[in-house]
Amino acid sequence: MPAPNPKTSAWSYYRQMFSWRMLIALAMGFSSGLPLMLTGTVLQAWMSDVGVDLKTIGLFALVGLPYTLKFLWAPLLDRFTFPLLGRRRGWLVIVQLVLIGTIVLLGASDPLHDPGLTALAALLLTFCSATQDSVIDAYRRETLAENEQGFGASAYTWGYRGGMVVATGGGLILADIVSFPTVFLAMAGIMSIGVVTTLLSPEPRRPDGTPSTLREAVILPFADFFRRQDAWLILAFIVLFKVGDAVAASLSTAFYLDTGFSNTEIGAVAKVLGVWAILVGVAIGGLLYLRAGPYRTLWICGILQALSTASFVIIVMAGHSLTALAGVIAFENVTAGMGTAALVAFMAHLTNKKFTATQYALLTSLSGVPRVILSAPAGYLAEWLGWFDFFVFGAFLAIPGLLLLFRFRSWLVPHEAEAPA
């Protein structure tokens, strides 16, 4: 992992945003973030609107399993190349076209009377979305230089959060005007941005030593990763770093509705207004990673994420207060953006370009475990504890991941020797 450069000015760092590589990372991040929220917040709001019970809504988090299992088919992305557009762009175009079709399919389902079909459509959507994420992560890792990975993570996260805001803020506001099936149809049209971006982007150079057989594509990436120091603890850290934040966020929309906020208020205050906070957080996280190094950055972001999760109790006590909602959501989005940018940059530096798709898929799959598997029983937990204790508990869930950072100090801190205090 390269050492932070204290001579690098903030301006020279952010100037990279105007390069085509960063603009592509931004647009591809948008394509990744939008479908994630369609099977999360938007589907959750739709199910709440038609009267599906809270426990069933919580269990629907399991449709996100492909995000945690995508490393199983990621070797296919490293091994095979479509005859047109190249190794990365060929996969991207195919997956993105299928993804658009699955969004339309989900919008045509009936979550109240046929939840099984809705779950199947949502599962297919997350499978395509997870596959798209693997290819985009590999593309970004292979097109950006080592000293661009921090800001590349910021640009990608800006786009990612932008896609999430369009899906949630725009989707929920639109849902107060038209039906939810129409919302999904509109989102399918917006996803065409990803196809256009892929067609206009250059194909990255294929590194020497990439897998030439399926057996190599399956075995070599994992053998390479697990030869490094603290490999298993690194995986555990990636799972635990955002667990509290993810568990609390899994029922955030249901919490807002239960508190008495309308879809429009949630969309305008919690989502659209929050995009500015998330952009600030991502920018701070990327710059902090470059200037302070990974060890201190991960500590700072992890602590702030825990505090932002606990801050939701302010809404519990204040009730239907737009001021409280705006303040808490702004703080939560800033810290979430900082943590996401830091974690994405950290994972990028851990991957070998020979096996980018597979190794990155392994790391990002594990980072999705809190959002998918550990969030599934969140509905039961919220009903048992009540909203106040639920968010306090979520804040304490951040502690195990932070404690693992002490173990990494021996190989993270040496790279920060030249970083300014």
Secondary structure, 3 states (H helix, E strand, C coil): CCCCCCCCCHHHHHHHHHCHHHHHHHHHHHHHHHHHHHHHHHHHHHHHHHCCCHHHHHHHHHHHHHHHHHHHCHHHHHHCCECCCECCHHHHHHHHHHHHHHHHHHHCCCCCCCHHHHHHHHHHHHHHHHHHHHHHHHHHHHHCCHHHHHHHHHHHHHHHHHHHHHHHHHHHHHHCCCCHHHHHHHHHHHCHHHHHHHHHCCCCCCCCCCCCCHHHHHHHHHHHHCCCCCHHHHHHHHHHCCHHHHHHHCCHHHHHHHHCCCHHHHHHHHHHHHHHHHHHHHHHHHHHHHHHCHHHHHHHHHHHHHHHHHCCHHHHHHCCCHHHHHHHHHHHHHHHHHHHHHHHHHHHHHCCHHHHHHHHHHHHHHHCHHHHCCCCCHHHHHHHHCHHHHHHHHHHCCHHHHHHHHHHHHHHHHHHCCCCC
